Amino acid sequence: LIPVSGLSVSSSSPTRLTDPTEFAASALGSEVAYAWAFGDGAVGSGETISHTYAMAKDFVASVVASNRLGSVESSIVVSVTNAVPIAVPTVALGHPLAGEVVVLDGSSSIEPDAHFPLQFKWTQVSGPPVELADPSQVRTSFVAPNERTKLKFSLVVTDAFGSTSAPAV
């Protein structure tokens, strides 16, 4: 039996949230067993293994390589990412007449990680107040006011894991 030494560890990090992170460990020695702790409470075993994290942040994963003559330990930082959505608001009617229905549309917004469903929040930021039909929908509408004026609206998009876009006007 040869004692364990020379442990090296690697991972596929950075990893996108919901995608598995692949881990590999290698050590010199005979009859080596590998025990992993992924830094989020989950554990596993094996020379190569994958693990899917439930949140975006940095984790410290550790592995212990051991046999009957001893053990060595190593760790690696794993970055799990969740890109923010990009709010892309559009207006169906650029210069409406008084009383016309104006549609605000967020359907061109981008979710780079495909973490659906998305949540939408429309907010009026300037101009005479108007009532939005449903400010939590991808498309909402309002009736153009009687006076000729400029109105501005903000759109914020949130993905299924709570990552929120910057407001887009």
Disulfide bonds with the S-S distance in Angstrom:
none
